[in-house]
Structure formats: structure tokens, C-alpha cells
């Protein structure tokens, strides 16, 4: 994208119906748009239609966000659609939550710094002080918010305050080892992503990789999903799997698991922030 060619991303979700793609492309033609990428999915089982269009508009024809948004609103009203329009270069503001395991946090910090993710990490919140040095080295504010059974309501209120203060678009639980209350999960619905190892629900509790070793697992993996009040059962965005064998020690399994957790989480964050994820009840459509 150049200053002379503004670029936008439009994601739409609605009932499948004849003429809907024609209507969307008609809107683009009316604005002399050049489609750079289009992904669509017509689900015959649910009757849903989803599309993501990355398009550029000539500078001399660009009506700006407000002008395009008013046209999108009219399109949505006529065709009963839900839509999200944003500039293609707009970074999403992300607040990261972490406990003692730093691998996912470190991976997100590195990928943001390298420009691999369309995000700006605006703050990091932890129930432990361990990673203050790492986070502040990246010039990002770090907040230690301890959590005990007695202080949990106050800690969650402080989290929501920070989400508002930093105007966070997305909250990422990068191995944050606290169960969110139903009230907090509802407050963050659709804008919070969690990561967990894919042994759940097979190996719960302490040392899941040691339990997996005892059972002789042949794969390890991780699942990134939206946070809901149902623990670790939100709509799945991304999954990663790695084959292992009898030669893997518990330490090897843990290392392999860390790799899959980092990749699954970074993919989920990337796809969400690029407007590629559409939620249909308990499942997602990822337009990639």
C-alpha cells in the first residue's frame, strides 16, 4: 500500500442468498476498487455466507473510512449482513496476559518487533512479577496484578480497567494460568484468545506432559480459541500438531509442546487481527 492508493479490508457475514457477491463487488466497482485478495465460503449446512476482501482504491476516488462505512452500512441493511471495514494497515491494539511460562509471550513480542503480526502490544499484565524485565526491555508497560481467591474480583476489575485505559482491541492469554470468571469471560467475548495444550481433556491437572509420557503419546499439539465461560471450550481458531515417539522424554515433549503453543497462538492472533475469523456459534470460519 502507498499513500496514493489507500487499502482496506472488508469482512462480511450473513445469510447465503442469490446476488450477494454481485452486490459486494458492485460496491467495489462503484468505488473503482482493485481487489487484491478475496476469500469466501458458502456453507450449505448452515446457510451462511462469509467473505473477506482486501482492496485498494485510487487516491482520487477514495471516499475515506466514513464514506466507505456509510456504503457498507447500506449494503448490510439491504442484505442482512454483519460487516467489519478497516484500513488494511491498521494495527490492532493487544493486551497480553501471562503467568510464569514466558514462551508464548516472548514469541509474540518477537513477532511484533519483526513486523510479522499486525499488532501493537500496548501492555502486559501478569499475576507474577517474573517477566517485568523482558517486557520493559521492549518498552511496553508491565503490570503485576496478583490474584488470590480473596482478591480475584478486584484483580479482574483492574484488568478491565487496563483494557479500557489502553483501548485494547484484543486480549491474549499467553499461558495465563488463572481461570477467568464467567463475568469477565462475557465482558471479553469475541476479543480474547487463549492457548492450551491439546491433551485437554485427556490429561488435566499437574504435569500433563509427564502424564502423556506415561501413556506413550504419539502426537503433541496446541489449540488457540476464543475465551468463553466454558473453560477451554471456546470456538477454535488455530491448532498445531507435532508427531513424537517413544524416544521423547518428558522434557522433549514439553519442548515440542511449547513450539506448537507458540505457533498456534501467533496464527490465531494474526488471523483475528487481519479480519479473517468469523464465529458461527461454537465454531469458526477462517478465511485464509
Backbone as a ProteinNet text record, in pm:
[ID]
protein_1_A
[PRIMARY]
XXXXXXXXXXXXXXXXXXXXXXXXXXXXXXXXXXXXXXXXXXXXXXXXXXXXXXXXXXXXXXXXXXXXXXXXXXXXXXXXXXXXXXXXXXXXXXXXXXXXXXXXXXXXXXXXXXXXXXXXXXXXXXXXXXXXXXXXXXXXXXXXXXXXXXXXXXXXXXXXXXXXXXXXXXXXXXXXXXXXXXXXXXXXXXXXXXXXXXXXXXXXXXXXXXXXXXXXXXXXXXXXXXXXXXXXXXXXXXXXXXXXXXXXXXXXXXXXXXXXXXXXXXXXXXXXXXXXXXXXXXXXXXXX
[TERTIARY]
83.5	0	87.7	49.8	120	24.8	80.9	-2.7	-99.3	-67.5	-151.1	-258.2	-257.2	-350.7	-399.9	-495.4	-546.9	-602.7	-578.2	-616.9	-700.7	-801.4	-897.3	-922.7	-975.8	-1019.6	-1164.4	-1247.1	-1389.3	-1418.1	-1473.3	-1516.5	-1666.9	-1737.2	-1883	-1930.7	-2044.4	-2103.8	-2254.5	-2323.4	-2468.5	-2530.9	-2662.6	-2730.5	-2692.1	-2672	-2644.3	-2769.8	-2751.3	-2864.6	-2815.2	-2895.8	-2853.9	-2824.7	-2716.6	-2682.7	-2595.4	-2560.3	-2486.9	-2345.9	-2276	-2141.6	-2147.6	-2249.3	-2267.8	-2286.2	-2359.4	-2381.4	-2251.6	-2173.4	-2047	-1949.7	-1935.3	-1842.9	-1896	-2027.7	-2084.1	-2042.4	-2042.6	-1994.2	-1848.4	-1767.6	-1627.4	-1610.2	-1687.9	-1679.6	-1719.1	-1822.4	-1867.3	-1757	-1663.3	-1553.5	-1421.9	-1431.6	-1314.7	-1208.3	-1253.5	-1161	-1091.3	-968.3	-888.5	-878.4	-937.3	-934.9	-796.2	-733.3	-601.2	-610.6	-713.8	-734.9	-881.1	-940.1	-1076.6	-1086.2	-1143.5	-1170.8	-1318.2	-1385.4	-1526.7	-1561.6	-1669.1	-1713.9	-1864.6	-1923.3	-2068.5	-2096.8	-2154	-2174.9	-2315.7	-2329.3	-2464	-2532.5	-2455.3	-2515.5	-2580.6	-2519.5	-2574.7	-2648.6	-2630.7	-2692.8	-2624	-2498.6	-2424.2	-2328.7	-2306.3	-2208.4	-2108.3	-1978.8	-1873	-1776.3	-1722.5	-1623.5	-1530.1	-1406.2	-1307.8	-1245	-1251.4	-1198.7	-1096.5	-977.3	-869.7	-865.4	-889.2	-899.1	-832.2	-790.4	-728.6	-816.8	-813.4	-893.4	-799.9	-814.1	-730	-748.4	-639.9	-645.3	-749.1	-763.8	-857.9	-1003.7	-1024.7	-1161.6	-1192	-1097.7	-1113.2	-1209.1	-1322.4	-1414.6	-1376.3	-1267.7	-1226.2	-1309	-1266.7	-1336.1	-1482.2	-1511	-1650.5	-1737.2	-1685	-1763.1	-1785.9	-1680.7	-1695.9	-1786.3	-1771.6	-1852.3	-2000.5	-2037	-2178.9	-2233.1	-2150.6	-2193.5	-2205.3	-2110.3	-2115.2	-2239.3	-2271.1	-2390.4	-2517.2	-2523.4	-2639.9	-2645.1	-2530	-2522.2	-2569.2	-2525.5	-2563.1	-2712.6	-2768.4	-2912	-2994.4	-2953.7	-3029.7	-3016.8	-2895.6	-2869.4	-2861.8	-2895.2	-2897.4	-2760.9	-2656.6	-2520.2	-2463.8	-2364.2	-2275.8	-2143.9	-2083.9	-1961.6	-1865.9	-1738.2	-1633.4	-1542.4	-1522.5	-1436.3	-1324.7	-1201.2	-1089.7	-978.6	-894.6	-777.2	-686.2	-630.9	-550.7	-425	-373.9	-250.3	-275.1	-398.6	-431	-391.7	-302.8	-260.9	-362.4	-386.2	-477.2	-400.5	-464.1	-403.4	-427.8	-319.4	-326	-273	-349.1	-303.9	-278.6	-158.1	-119	-121.5	-173.4	-173.8	-87.6	-6.5	87.9	107.7	147.2	184.6	335.6	379.6	524	589.5	513.3	571.7	578	698.3	718.8	726.7	719.1	749.5	651.7	522.9	425.2	437.3	457.7	479.4	601.3	711.7	834.9	817.2	744.6	720.2	638.4	535	452.8	532.5	613.2	696	792.3	854.1	949	878.1	765.4	694.7	641.2	596.6	553.6	671.5	784.5	903.2	952.4	939.3	984.4	881.3	762	657.7	584.3	594.7	527	379	338	198.8	146.1	21.3	-35.7	-89.7	-1.7	-44.8	51.2	-1.1	79.8	48.8	146.9	127.1	135.3	22.2	13.9	41.7	27.6	53.4	59.6	129.1	133.9	94.3	2.6	-46.8	-10.2	41.2	77.8	43.8	10.6	-10.3	120	231.7	364.6	455.5	558.5	645.7	761.1	770.2	890.4	934.6	840.1	875.3	877.5	884.7	887.3	1006.9	1125.1	1244.3	1232.1	1182.7	1165.6	1070.9	957.3	855.5	904.3	963.8	1007.8	1126.5	1206.2	1311.6	1252.2	1129.1	1058.6	983.4	1005.8	939.7	788.4	741.1	597.9	563.9	455.6	418.4	385.8	434.8	411.2	335.9	232.8	151.9	145.4	191.8	182.6	52.3	-40.5	-171.1	-186.5	-146.2	-156.9	-302.7	-320.6	-455.1	-456.5	-545.7	-575.4	-726.6	-776.8	-923.2	-992.6	-929.8	-992.7	-982.7	-874.6	-853.5	-897	-947.2	-980.6	-1078.3	-1188.4	-1278.8	-1209.2	-1128	-1056.6	-953.7	-886.4	-787.2	-853.5	-969.4	-1039	-1091.9	-1133.8	-1176.6	-1059.7	-941.4	-822.3	-786.1	-800.2	-773.7	-864.4	-994.2	-1087.4	-1055.1	-1011	-971.3	-853.7	-756.5	-641.3	-679.8	-771	-820.1	-880.2	-958.8	-1019.4	-915.5	-824.7	-725.9	-636.8	-599.5	-510.7	-586.8	-719.4	-803.1	-768.3	-758.2	-717.6	-828.5	-793.6	-887.6	-896.6	-786.9	-778.1	-699.2	-745.2	-672.8	-623.2	-493.2	-434.7	-384.4	-437.8	-392.9	-279.2	-156.6	-36.7	18	-54.4	-28.2	-50.4	-167.1	-212.1	-285.7	-227.3	-273.4	-373.8	-474.8	-585	-715.9	-814.6	-946	-1023.6	-1069.6	-1146.5	-1287.9	-1343.4	-1481.8	-1576	-1697.1	-1796.4	-1822	-1822.1	-1849.2	-1739	-1613.9	-1502.9	-1501.7	-1528.4	-1533	-1639.7	-1754.5	-1860.7	-1820.2	-1752.1	-1710	-1610.1	-1532.4	-1429.7	-1472.4	-1597.7	-1645.2	-1610	-1549.8	-1514.3	-1385.8	-1324.2	-1199.4	-1096.4	-1099.6	-997.4	-965.6	-836.4	-788.7	-702.6	-722	-646.9	-573.3	-469.9	-394.6	-385.6	-401	-377.4	-323.4	-258.7	-208.5	-326.2	-310.7	-423	-443.6	-375.4	-407.4	-541.9	-585.1	-714.9	-822.8	-920.7	-936.3	-869.4	-782.1	-725.5	-636.5	-550.1	-455.4	-471.8	-554.4	-579.4	-489.8	-484.1	-412.2	-264	-187.9	-44.5	31.2	136.6	230.1	161.1	88.5	19.8	115.7	235.3	329.5	391.2	405.8	452.5	345.4	217.9	109.2	108.6	132.3	134.5	249.1	364.6	478.5	444.5	379.2	342.6	247.4	166.2	71.3	128.9	251.5	314.8	249	219.5	153.2	238.2	171.8	241	231.5	153.8	149.8	135.2	189.3	159.1	105	34.3	-23.5	-78.6	-137.4	-192.4	-312.5	-402	-524.7	-538.2	-559.8	-590.4	-737.4	-806.4	-952.1	-996.9	-1117.8	-1176.1	-1215.7	-1203.2	-1239.2	-1390.3	-1445.3	-1586.3	-1595.8	-1716.2	-1735.2	-1720.7	-1723.4	-1695.4	-1544.9	-1480.7	-1334.8	-1275.9	-1187.6	-1113.6	-1203.8	-1326	-1418.3	-1471.9	-1404.2	-1448.1	-1421.4	-1477.9	-1458.5	-1309.9	-1271.4	-1130.9	-1090	-973.9	-921.1	-805.8	-714.6	-592.5	-547.2	-491.9	-434.8	-303.7	-212	-84.9	-59.9	-1.9	27.5	168.5	240.8	373.9	380.8	431.5	449.5	566.7	549	656.2	659.6	759.7	765	822.4	852	895.5	1028.1	1105.7	1235.2	1223.9	1108.4	1089.9	1075.8	1161.8	1148.8	1040.3	997.7	903.2	953.4	1084.4	1140	1129.3	1150.7	1136.7	992.2	897.7	756.1	717.9	769.7	741.2	795.3	917.1	976.6	896.7	855.5	773.4	640	583.3	456.2	467.3	578.3	597.5	597.4	664.2	668	528.2	448.5	314.1	226.3	245.1	166.8	198.4	326.7	365.8	306.8	317.2	270.8	118.6	49.2	-97.2	-146.5	-85	-130	-98.9	21.5	55.9	-31.2	-62.9	-154.4	-291.3	-342.6	-475.3	-479.2	-376	-369.4	-362	-279.3	-263.8	-396.5	-461.4	-584.7	-696.8	-705.5	-807.1	-783.4	-659.1	-628.3	-630.2	-623.1	-637.2	-781.6	-874	-1015.4	-1050.1	-982.8	-1004.8	-1096.4	-1133.6	-1207.6	-1352.6	-1443.3	-1586.1	-1638.5	-1708.4	-1759.8	-1902.3	-1926.3	-2059.7	-2092.8	-2152.2	-2186.8	-2062.4	-2044.8	-1931.5	-1814	-1824	-1715	-1677.9	-1565	-1521.1	-1500.1	-1508.6	-1462.5	-1341.4	-1228.6	-1106.1	-1077.5	-1092	-1080.9	-934.7	-856.8	-713.8	-670.5
-118.4	0	124.5	225.5	351.9	461.8	580.8	695.2	731.3	688.7	723.2	618.1	510.3	401.3	343.7	410.8	360.9	219.3	138.1	-2.3	-38	-121.7	-155.6	-306.2	-352.9	-491.5	-491.1	-565.7	-580.4	-726.9	-755.1	-890.6	-889.8	-981.3	-984.2	-1123.5	-1125.6	-1249.5	-1232.4	-1328.2	-1318.2	-1438.1	-1433.4	-1545.9	-1557.3	-1681.6	-1704.7	-1672	-1598.5	-1560.1	-1523.9	-1549.1	-1517	-1368.1	-1337	-1198.9	-1129.6	-1199.6	-1130.8	-1093.1	-1181.9	-1148.4	-1035.8	-1039.2	-932.3	-798	-797.2	-673.2	-621.2	-713.3	-672.2	-620.2	-693.2	-647.3	-520.7	-504.1	-379.7	-259.9	-276.5	-171.7	-138.5	-242.3	-220.3	-148.4	-190.7	-126.7	20.2	49.4	188.1	277.4	216.5	292.7	272.4	214.4	190.9	110.5	16.3	-60.1	-169.2	-196.2	-304.3	-413	-529.9	-639.1	-702	-703	-763	-907.6	-936.5	-1073.1	-1088.3	-1200.4	-1228.8	-1375.8	-1398.1	-1531.3	-1536.6	-1644.9	-1656.5	-1801.4	-1816.6	-1950.3	-1950	-2038.2	-2057.2	-2190.8	-2186.6	-2307.4	-2361.1	-2471.2	-2523.5	-2580.9	-2619	-2678.2	-2572.4	-2456.8	-2351.6	-2243.8	-2241.9	-2136.5	-2002.4	-2005.4	-1881.2	-1852.1	-1722.5	-1677.9	-1586.3	-1612.6	-1530.1	-1490.3	-1369.8	-1324.9	-1223.5	-1224.8	-1124.3	-1070.3	-938.9	-875.2	-770	-785.1	-687.2	-607.9	-475.9	-397.7	-261.5	-207.2	-74.6	18	145.3	246.8	357.3	402.2	513.4	635	707.5	821.8	923.8	942.3	1044.5	997.9	869	817.3	772.6	789.6	737.6	823.8	767	844.2	844.8	772.3	764.5	663.5	637.6	539.1	573.5	699.1	737.1	717.2	756.4	740.8	595.4	514	371.5	304.4	342.7	280.3	305.5	423.7	452	365.2	337.2	249	104.6	62.9	-71.8	-87.4	14.9	9.4	-9	59.8	45.6	-94.4	-146.9	-283	-384.1	-365.6	-457.3	-452.3	-335.3	-322.1	-391.1	-376.8	-435.6	-587.3	-639.1	-781.7	-857	-787.4	-850.4	-908.6	-827.5	-871.4	-808.7	-875.8	-815.2	-791	-676	-643	-564.6	-580.6	-503	-447.6	-316.7	-249.6	-179.3	-195.1	-126	-101.4	-0.5	18.5	-103.7	-146.4	-269.1	-257.6	-135.4	-119.3	-87.1	-93.5	-60.5	-174.3	-146.6	-247.1	-255.9	-377.8	-399.3	-383.2	-316.6	-293.2	-415.6	-476	-604.5	-590.8	-641	-653.7	-801.4	-834.2	-973.6	-1003.8	-1122.7	-1170.5	-1296.1	-1306.4	-1417.2	-1449.9	-1573.1	-1611.8	-1636.8	-1758.5	-1782.7	-1835.2	-1904.7	-1957.4	-1845.3	-1816.4	-1696.7	-1723.8	-1851.4	-1879.4	-1813.2	-1816.6	-1754.4	-1602.2	-1545.5	-1400.9	-1359.8	-1428.9	-1394.4	-1405.5	-1506.7	-1525.3	-1409.6	-1367.3	-1255.6	-1126.1	-1102.7	-982.2	-979.4	-1094.5	-1101.1	-1079.7	-1147.5	-1135.8	-993.8	-929.7	-790.2	-702.5	-721.4	-639.2	-656.6	-777.4	-805.8	-768	-727.3	-690.6	-809	-925.9	-1045.4	-1048.9	-968.8	-965	-822.4	-806.4	-671.6	-619.1	-612.8	-577	-476.3	-407.1	-326.9	-376.3	-434.2	-479.5	-356.6	-319.8	-193.8	-211.4	-334	-359.6	-509.6	-548.2	-687.7	-691.7	-781.9	-799.5	-940.2	-952	-1083.2	-1092.9	-1214	-1237.2	-1270.8	-1263.1	-1280.2	-1168.9	-1131	-1021.3	-1067	-1195.6	-1253.6	-1187.2	-1145.7	-1106.1	-954.6	-880.3	-734.4	-688.5	-744.1	-702.1	-726.9	-844.1	-877.8	-779.8	-754.3	-668.4	-524.4	-473.3	-334.3	-313.5	-420	-409.8	-376.4	-423.8	-393.5	-260.9	-183.3	-52.4	-64.9	-169.1	-193	-189.8	-124.1	-119.4	-258.9	-286	-414.3	-388.6	-469.5	-454	-586.6	-584.2	-701.6	-692.7	-783.7	-786.5	-923.5	-936.7	-1065.8	-1111.3	-1242.8	-1299.9	-1404.8	-1386.4	-1487.4	-1505.4	-1610.9	-1626.2	-1502.1	-1435.4	-1317.8	-1194.3	-1184.7	-1063.7	-1079.5	-1195.8	-1221.2	-1117.9	-1083.7	-982.6	-848.6	-805.1	-678.2	-687.4	-802.7	-820.7	-816.4	-878.9	-878.2	-738.7	-665.3	-527.4	-442.5	-465.5	-393.2	-429.4	-555.7	-596.4	-521.6	-517.8	-447.7	-298.4	-243.2	-101.9	-80	-170.8	-158.6	-178.8	-272.4	-291.9	-162.6	-95.5	31.7	142.5	149.8	257.3	250.9	129.7	113.5	89.3	100.5	88.6	-37.4	-150.3	-275.8	-333	-369.5	-436.3	-585.2	-641.9	-785.7	-814.1	-912.5	-961.3	-1102.2	-1126.4	-1256.9	-1320.1	-1436.7	-1512.7	-1603.8	-1555	-1624.5	-1711.5	-1818.1	-1904.8	-1829.9	-1766.2	-1703.6	-1810.6	-1851.6	-1971.4	-1939.3	-1860.2	-1831.3	-1853.2	-1909.7	-1928.1	-1797.4	-1745.5	-1621.6	-1648.4	-1553.3	-1566	-1558.9	-1608.5	-1601.6	-1456.6	-1367.4	-1225.8	-1165.5	-1197.4	-1143.9	-1205.6	-1335.8	-1401.2	-1337.1	-1305.3	-1240.3	-1098.7	-1027.9	-891.2	-887.9	-994.8	-1000.9	-1085.6	-1122.2	-1212.2	-1160.7	-1248.6	-1213.7	-1135.7	-1097.3	-1019.4	-1068.9	-1198.3	-1260.2	-1398.2	-1427.8	-1554.7	-1623.6	-1755.9	-1836.2	-1947.8	-2000.7	-2112.8	-2222.9	-2347.7	-2459.1	-2578.3	-2668.2	-2788	-2876	-2949.7	-3026.1	-3159.8	-3183.8	-3303	-3288.2	-3162.6	-3143.9	-3207.9	-3276.5	-3302.6	-3433.1	-3494.5	-3624.6	-3618.7	-3515.7	-3507.2	-3373.3	-3368.9	-3246.9	-3242	-3124	-3110.7	-3091.8	-3129	-3102.5	-3194	-3140.5	-3214.3	-3296.5	-3232.3	-3308.3	-3380.3	-3321	-3386.3	-3510.5	-3509.1	-3629.1	-3737.7	-3698	-3794.3	-3851.1	-3763.6	-3807.8	-3904.5	-3877.3	-3967.2	-4105.9	-4109.8	-4237.3	-4316.1	-4244.8	-4311.2	-4336.8	-4292.4	-4317.6	-4245.4	-4117.5	-4042.4	-4040.2	-4025	-4021.7	-3884.9	-3795.1	-3656.7	-3563.6	-3443.4	-3334.7	-3220.2	-3129.8	-3020.7	-2912.2	-2811	-2698	-2642.8	-2581.1	-2523.5	-2379.7	-2288.3	-2149.2	-2125	-2063	-2047.9	-1919.8	-1877.7	-1763.2	-1801.3	-1706.4	-1728.5	-1721.2	-1821.5	-1820.6	-1864	-1860.6	-1903.9	-2055.2	-2128.9	-2273	-2292.6	-2335.5	-2341	-2422.4	-2358.7	-2423.8	-2487.1	-2434.9	-2491.3	-2385.6	-2271.9	-2167.7	-2203.9	-2128.2	-2155.6	-2159.9	-2268	-2291.7	-2207.8	-2141.6	-2059.9	-2129.9	-2186.5	-2244.2	-2362.6	-2463	-2578.9	-2617.9	-2670.4	-2721	-2858.5	-2948.3	-3083.9	-3120.8	-3192.1	-3244.1	-3391	-3472.9	-3614.5	-3634.2	-3726.7	-3764.1	-3916.7	-3970.3	-4116.2	-4156.7	-4284.6	-4340.7	-4282.7	-4223	-4169.1	-4033.3	-3971.8	-3840.3	-3855.3	-3786.4	-3780.4	-3679.5	-3673.4	-3568.1	-3428.4	-3404.6	-3273.6	-3246.6	-3350.4	-3334.6	-3302.7	-3370.7	-3346	-3203.4	-3155.5	-3018.2	-2919	-2941.8	-2851.9	-2851.5	-2970.6	-2979.6	-2909.6	-2927.5	-2862.8	-2711.6	-2659.2	-2514	-2459.5	-2532.5	-2488	-2482.1	-2585.5	-2587.3	-2478.8	-2452.7	-2347.3	-2210.6	-2182.1	-2053.1	-2034.1	-2137.1	-2123.2	-2115.6	-2197.5	-2191.9	-2056	-2003	-1873.9	-1760.3	-1757.8	-1648.4	-1652.8	-1772.9	-1782.9	-1727.2	-1764.1	-1717.6	-1565.7	-1508.4	-1363.4	-1296.7	-1349.8	-1293.2	-1297.5	-1413.5	-1427	-1340.9	-1334.9	-1248.8	-1102.7	-1057.7	-916.4	-878	-974.4	-947.2	-956.1	-979.4	-988.7	-1113.7	-1224	-1348.9	-1446.8	-1416.8	-1512.9	-1468.1	-1559.4	-1536.2	-1644.5	-1605.1	-1700.4	-1738.8	-1869.5	-1924.4	-2013.4	-1955.6	-2035	-2085.2	-2218.2	-2279	-2307.4	-2269.1	-2294.4	-2166.7	-2172.1	-2054.9	-2092	-1990.3	-1996.4	-1904.2	-1957.7	-1877.7	-1859.6	-1738.3	-1709.2	-1677	-1781.3	-1762.5	-1841
0	0	0	-79.3	-82.2	-40.8	-19.7	17.8	-93.9	-216.2	-330	-357.2	-280.2	-305.1	-171.6	-108	20.1	5.6	108.5	103.3	225.7	203.8	308.8	311	423.5	436.4	481.4	408.2	440.6	468.3	586.2	621.5	639.7	571.2	579.8	619.9	686.7	736.6	733	671.6	665.6	599	577.2	512.7	365.6	321	179.2	99.6	-10	-94	-233.3	-335	-470.9	-486.1	-552.7	-582.6	-480.5	-370.5	-264.6	-308.3	-379	-425.6	-528.6	-611.7	-710.9	-641	-532.7	-458.7	-397	-341.9	-279.8	-384.8	-494.4	-598.5	-665.7	-668.8	-721.2	-637	-505.9	-415.7	-446	-472.4	-503.6	-637.3	-737.4	-868.8	-858.5	-780.5	-764.2	-708.1	-634.3	-576.4	-651.3	-772.9	-857.8	-784.6	-702.8	-619.1	-699.7	-658.8	-715.4	-608.8	-634.3	-537.7	-535.2	-417.2	-402	-352.4	-273.5	-226.7	-190.1	-229.8	-189	-147.8	-30.8	19.5	58	19.2	54.4	84.2	163.1	199.7	207.5	132.8	129.6	197	316.8	396.6	374.4	299.3	271	394.5	495.8	615.5	704	713.3	798.6	720.7	587.6	507.6	524.2	569.9	593.9	478.4	457.8	358.4	427.5	405.7	463.2	353.4	364.3	266.2	331.4	284	323	196.1	179.7	59.7	98.7	46.4	62.3	-68.2	-60	-183.4	-167.3	-281.3	-286.1	-367.8	-331.8	-400.3	-449.2	-573.9	-619.7	-530.6	-507.5	-417.1	-460.6	-590.3	-636.9	-629.9	-594.7	-581.7	-438.9	-349.6	-212.9	-131.6	-88.9	-5.3	141.7	177.3	316.2	393.8	518.5	601	621.7	651.1	678.4	554.9	439.1	316.7	280.9	293.1	265	368	495.6	600.6	579.1	534.6	510	397.4	296.4	187.9	236.7	320.2	377.2	464.9	543.1	628.6	544.9	434.2	345.8	285.7	248.4	195	299	422.1	530.2	557	555.9	582.6	474.5	350.2	239.9	237.1	267.9	252.5	385.6	494.5	629	664.5	646.5	670.6	798.3	854.3	952.7	879.1	902.2	829.1	917.2	886.1	951.2	843	845.6	749.2	826.5	779	844.6	743	767.1	682.3	691.4	580.6	577.9	662.5	681.5	756.7	904	947.6	1086.7	1179.3	1272.5	1368.4	1482.2	1528.9	1640.6	1771.9	1866.7	1996.7	2085.5	2132.3	2203	2345.4	2440.4	2579.2	2605	2651.3	2673.1	2821.8	2856.5	2993.6	3001.6	3108.1	3119.8	3266.7	3294.1	3430	3432.6	3464.2	3476.9	3350.1	3263.1	3139.7	3035.9	2986.2	2903.7	2754.6	2711.2	2570.6	2473.7	2504.4	2413.8	2416	2535.1	2545.3	2464.6	2483	2412.9	2262.5	2217.9	2075	2017.6	2090.4	2043.5	2040.8	2143.6	2146.9	2027.8	1999	1887.1	1753.9	1735.1	1607.4	1586.3	1693.7	1679.9	1640.8	1708.7	1682.4	1539.2	1484.2	1348	1242.8	1285.1	1190.4	1132	1197.3	1146	1182.1	1279.6	1322.8	1309.9	1265.4	1250.1	1383	1483.9	1618	1680.2	1780.6	1871.4	2012	2079.1	2215.9	2305.8	2365.5	2439.2	2587.9	2639.6	2781.1	2803.6	2910.8	2954.3	3101.2	3134.2	3270.8	3316.7	3438.5	3490.5	3638.2	3680.2	3822.8	3894.6	3822.1	3879.8	3826.1	3901	3855.7	3766.6	3736.5	3676.4	3545.2	3460.7	3324.3	3303.4	3413.9	3402.1	3317.4	3343.7	3270	3120.9	3083.9	2942.3	2874.1	2938.5	2877.7	2868.5	2975.5	2974.6	2881.9	2855.1	2754	2617.6	2594.2	2468.9	2474.6	2583.3	2601.1	2606	2672.7	2688	2836.8	2876	3017.7	3072.1	3193.5	3260.2	3389.9	3414.3	3534.6	3609.4	3733.3	3819.4	3896.7	3866.9	3933	3998.1	4125.4	4193.6	4204	4204.7	4214.8	4325.1	4419.9	4521.2	4522.2	4585.5	4591.8	4646.8	4743.9	4803.7	4715.4	4637.3	4556.6	4411.2	4372.9	4232	4173.3	4242.1	4183.7	4160	4255.6	4239.4	4127.2	4114.9	4009	3871.1	3858.4	3729.3	3696.6	3799.1	3776.2	3727.9	3785.2	3742.3	3598.4	3563.3	3425	3328.1	3357.1	3268.9	3262.4	3374.1	3373.8	3277.7	3281.4	3193.1	3046.6	3021.4	2884.5	2831.4	2915.5	2874.2	2862.7	2961.7	2961	2838.4	2798.5	2683.2	2553.3	2560.8	2441.1	2362.2	2433.5	2371.1	2284.1	2161.2	2071.5	2102.8	2154.6	2176	2302.9	2380.7	2497.5	2465.9	2486.1	2455.5	2584.1	2615.9	2732.3	2686.9	2706	2659	2772.1	2801.7	2915.5	3047.2	3057	3181.4	3259.7	3370.9	3440.6	3551.1	3514	3604.1	3527.7	3595	3533.8	3544.7	3432	3432.2	3480.4	3553.2	3597.6	3477.6	3495.9	3388.9	3348.9	3447	3419.5	3333.2	3364	3284.2	3145.1	3135.5	3004.4	2916.6	2975.3	2897	2856.1	2945.8	2914.7	2799.2	2784.4	2679.7	2559.6	2552.8	2447.5	2307.8	2229.2	2092.6	2078.4	2190.1	2184.1	2283.5	2312.3	2397.4	2343.2	2331	2276.6	2381.3	2396	2491.3	2416.7	2479.8	2424.1	2528.1	2485.2	2576.9	2498.5	2569.5	2504.3	2464.2	2357	2302.9	2370.6	2483.8	2562.1	2632.2	2651.7	2716.4	2631.3	2687.7	2831.4	2877	2795.5	2831.1	2954.4	2960.3	3071.2	3141	3241.6	3316.1	3439.2	3500.4	3625.6	3605.4	3707.9	3709	3612.2	3553.6	3469.2	3359.4	3270.2	3164.7	3071.7	3047.3	2956.7	3020.5	3150.8	3219.3	3214.4	3227	3211.6	3069.6	2971.8	2832.7	2807.4	2869	2854.5	2908.3	3022.7	3083.1	2994.2	2915.6	2825.7	2686.9	2661	2532.1	2415.7	2432.2	2325.6	2198.8	2085.4	1956.2	1888.9	1944.9	1896.7	2016.3	2001.1	2093.7	2009.7	2074.8	1998	2087	2023.4	2095.9	2021.8	2097	2042.4	2090.4	1997.1	2030	2000.7	2095.4	2083	2150.6	2117.7	2185.7	2328.2	2418.2	2557.8	2573.5	2641.3	2680	2825.1	2879.4	3017.4	3032.2	2921	2923.6	2911.3	3017.8	3023.8	2909.5	2832.1	2723.2	2617.8	2602.5	2504.2	2408.2	2398.9	2307.1	2162.7	2069.2	1925.8	1888	1821.7	1788.1	1666.3	1678.9	1569.6	1498.9	1577.4	1519.6	1602.8	1534.9	1603.1	1535.9	1615.9	1565.7	1626.4	1547.1	1593.3	1550.6	1638	1604.4	1643.9	1552.8	1583	1678	1772.3	1864.7	1871.4	1942.2	1953.4	2089.1	2101.9	2229	2279	2188.3	2227.6	2297.5	2291.2	2352.9	2503.8	2577.3	2722.2	2758.7	2884.6	2924.1	2888.9	2907.3	2872.6	2722.4	2640.1	2494.9	2458.4	2524.1	2497.3	2534.3	2646.5	2688.4	2587	2537.9	2438.6	2308.9	2263.7	2142.1	2163.9	2282.7	2313.6	2312.4	2364.1	2363.3	2221.3	2130.1	1990.4	1930.3	1955	1896.7	1959.2	2088.3	2153.1	2093.2	2073.1	2015.4	1876.3	1793.7	1654.9	1647.7	1724.2	1722.2	1768.8	1874.6	1927.2	1831.6	1774.6	1682.9	1558	1508.7	1394.9	1430	1546.5	1587.6	1599.2	1659.7	1673.8	1536.8	1449.6	1314.7	1238.5	1237.1	1159.4	1216.7	1348.8	1409.7	1372.2	1384.9	1363.1	1215.5	1127.2	983.5	937.6	1030.2	993.2	916.7	946.9	873.9	947.4	1071.9	1153	1169.4	1138.6	1158.1	1251.4	1356.4	1453.7	1417.8	1408.3	1388.2	1507.3	1609.3	1725.9	1795.9	1800.3	1870.5	1777	1649.7	1555.8	1483.5	1413	1337.3	1190.9	1107.4	968.8	960.3	912.1	899.6	750.2	701.3	559.4	525.1	499.3	472.8	348.2
[MASK]
++++++++++++++++++++++++++++++++++++++++++++++++++++++++++++++++++++++++++++++++++++++++++++++++++++++++++++++++++++++++++++++++++++++++++++++++++++++++++++++++++++++++++++++++++++++++++++++++++++++++++++++++++++++++++++++++++++++++++++++++++++++++++++++++++++++++++++++++++++++++++++++++

